Amino acid sequence: MLTPAQLDGIGRRVALFGGSPSRAALAALALDVPALLADVVVLRDRLALLRAEHADLLAHARAAVAAARDGEADPAGYVRDVLAKRGQLPPGDMRPPQLLAAVRGIPALAEVVAP
C-alpha cells in the first residue's frame, strides 16, 4: 500500500500538470499507475471482506431482535457468539452509553453514526 506521503506526492505531481501536460510529465505519472492499481485491488478486497462481516453481524443482530420478540431465553446470544469469535466482546466494565460514545469518538466513524 502506498503511504499517505506517497499519495500526496502523486497528487502534487498531477496538480502541476495544469491543463495540458507534456508527454514527459504523463510518462512520469504513468510510472505511478501500477502502484495505484495494486492499492485499488487491495482496497477492493478489504471492502468485500468488511461488507461480508457487516452482513453477518447484521443478520445476527436481526436474529437477536426476532428472538427477543419471540421470547427466547437468551436473544443476545446470537450477537454475543459472533463478537466472541471475533474477539470483540465489550470489556466487562463498559456500559452501553460508553461503548456508543467510543465509536462516535473515531473521526472516520463519527460521520456515519452521528444522529
Secondary structure as GFF3:
##gff-version 3
##sequence-region A 1 115
A	DSSP	alpha_helix	4	17	.	.	.	ID=ss1
A	DSSP	alpha_helix	23	30	.	.	.	ID=ss2
A	DSSP	alpha_helix	33	69	.	.	.	ID=ss3
A	DSSP	alpha_helix	77	86	.	.	.	ID=ss4
A	DSSP	alpha_helix	96	104	.	.	.	ID=ss5
A	DSSP	alpha_helix	107	113	.	.	.	ID=ss6
###
